[in-house]
């Protein structure tokens, strides 16, 4: 199946590792050109080197209000266009409602929430018909995850923003999609398992609750994201797609 990605140009934030990196890799494999961003300059440059000449790494912090315009300008400067963005950002600090500080909330709000909103607004202004704005959200959109109170507070709000944006941009032929990962085998999820004090036991317990009885791979997530961002998914907008091996039991 041809996803129609050849020579299309995307920005992927949080792309030096994890889900953003896996998505960038899948896009490049299908012929797209990708601007990768992340806060760590060396990490994002190394990631771009790994993925080859159809990528460029741009050090950028999603919390910086100038980041969206810089990344869109880089896409146009390096690759001559801009067809879409996937907004991915590292998860906020773990913790319980009584433990997370005001500073924890402010830092997460600036990077996870406002960073995504700004990037989406800038993309919406720059995209033409056929463009797409994607968000990496979380299973916490539908059900709170114990020990991730800040994520539980912010991700559902971003899903609501994404749904509103889909309604607003639909008449212009611009799509908005969200992905809701659960237990994908990334450094972040391994860290969360380790915080329980027994990572192996935590993983086994989580896998027992997943119908497919295993964690997903970053590659599986990246392939799914690449499809949603591609012209092959041209009649999908406003969707919040769980990528969770069946862990969500609602419709």
N, C-alpha and C positions, 0 to 999 in steps of 0.2 A: 504493500500500500504506500503510495506517495503522499506524504503529509503536506506537500507544497511549501516546504521550508527553504528550498534552495535560494540562496542570496538574500533572504529576508534578514533584517537586522533587529536584534533584541538587546535590551539592557537587562542584566540579571544582578541584583544586589545580593550581598551576603554569599558571594560565589567562590570564595577561596576554599571552601570545604562544605561538607554536609549536603543538604538538600539543594541549595543554590548551585553548588558545584556540579552535582549530579544532573541537574536540569540543563546547565550550560553544556555539559558534555553530550547530552542527548540531542540538544539543538544543533550543535556543531556536526555531530555524526549524520544528521539529516540534511546538511548543507547550509545551515544558517550561519550568520556572522554575529558574534556576541561581544558586547562590552561587559566585562566582569568588574564588579566593585566589591570592596571590603575595606575595613579600617586598617588592617595590617598591610603596609605597602609591599613588603617582601613576599608575604603569603599570596597576595593577589597577582603579583608579577609572576611568581612561580606557577600559579594555577594557569595563567594565560600561556606561559611557555609550554606547560604540559599539554594543553588542549590544541596548540598549534597556531598557524598564521591567521586563521579566521577569527581570532580573539585578540582582545587587548585588555590589559588590567589597569584599572584606575583606582588608586587609593581614595576612599571616600567614606564618610560617616553618615549614616542615614539620619542622624539627629541634626546634622548641619543643614540649615535652610537653603544653602547654595548648591547642595548636592544634586538635586534633580536636574537643574539646568545644566550643570557640568556634565552629567552623564549623557543627557540627550545630545548636547553639543559634541561630545566625544563620538557618539554613534554616527552622527552626520559627518564629522571630520574624518574619521578613520574609514568608514564603510559607506558613506554617501546616502544614508537614509536612517529611518527609525520606524519600525513596524510594531513594536510592543515592548512590554516590560514585565518582568516577574519580580515582585517585591518580596524578598526573603531577608529575614534578619534573625540574628541569634536570639534564642528564647530569653525572657526576662529572668531575673534572679529567682530561684526557688524559695519557698518559705510559706509559712502559714499566716493567716490574717493577722494574728496578734504579733507576729515577728517582723514582717516587712516594714521598713521605715518609710517616712515621707520621701526621703532621698531615693530609696529603691523605686518607689512609685513614679517619682518625677523623671528619673533616668529612663525607666522603661517607657513611660508615656512619650517622652521626646523621641526615642529611637524606634520603638515598636509601633506606636500609634501615629504620632504626628509625622514621623519620617515616612510612613506608608501613605498617609493622606497627602502629604506634599508631593511625593513622587507620583501618585496617581493623578493629582490635579495637573501637574506639569505635563504628564504624558497625555492626558485628555486634551490639553490645549494644543499639543504638537502632532497628535496622530491624525491620519486620514482614514477614510472608510476602509474597513478591513483590518484596522489596528486592534490591539488587544491589551488589556491591563489585567495582570494576574497577581493574586495574593497567596503567599504561603501562610496559612492560618494554623489551626490546630483542632483536634477533636474536642477541645474545651469549648468550642463554639456551641456545641450541643449539650455537653455534660461536663461539669467541673472535674478537674483532675486533682486528686489529693496532693497537697504539698506544692501546688503551682498557683497560688492565689492570684498573683499579679497577672499571669497569663489568662486565668479564668475571668478576670475583670476586663482585660483589654481586647482579647480576641473576638468575643461576641460583638463588641462595638464595631470592630473593623469589618466583620461580616455584614453588619447592618449598613455601614458606609458603602461597602462594595455593592450590595443589592440596590441601594439608592443610586449609586453611580451607574449601574447597569441600566436602570430605567432612564436616566438622563442622557446617556450616550447612545443608547440603542437607535434612536432616530437618525443618528449620524453614521450608523453602520459600524460602530466601535463596540467591541465586546468586553465584558468584565467577568472574570472567573475567579473562583477561590478553590484552594486545595486544603483539605483537612487531614494532615497526617496524624497518625497515632504512634504506635511503637515501630518506628523505622530505626534500623540498626546504625545509628550515627553516634558520634562522640557525645553529643548532648544527652541522648537517651541512655547511653552507658553510664554517664555521670549521674543521671537521676537514679538509675538502678543502684549504683554504688552508695548513694546517700542513705539507702536503707540499712547499710551495715553488712548486707549479704547480697552482692550483686547477682550471683548465680541463682539464689533462691527467688529474688525479685523477678528476674527474667523468666524463670520457670513458671512462677505464678501468673505473670502477665500473659505468657504464651498459652497457658491453659485456658484463658478467657477469650482467646482469639480463635474464631472458627477454623482458620487455616493453620492454627497451632504453631505459628512461628512469627518472628519479627519480619517486617518487610526490609528489602534492601534499598539503599539509596538509588541504585540503578532502576529499580521498579518505580520508585517515585519519579525519577527524572524522565522516564519514558512516558509516564502518564501526564506529567506537566507539559512535556514537549507536544504531545497530542492536543491538549487543551489550548495551548498557545498557537497552534498551527491553523492554516486555512481549512484543514480537514475537519475541524470542529466549528465550522463557520455558522452553525445554527444553535450553538450553545452559548448562552450568556445568562448571567445572574445565578449560575449554579455554584453550589458549595459542595464539592465532591470529596467524600471521605476516601482516603487512601489508607486503609486500616485492616485489611484482611478479613473484613466482616465484623469487626469489633463493635461497630454501632449497630444496634438491633432495631432502631426505628427505621421508618421508611425514608 
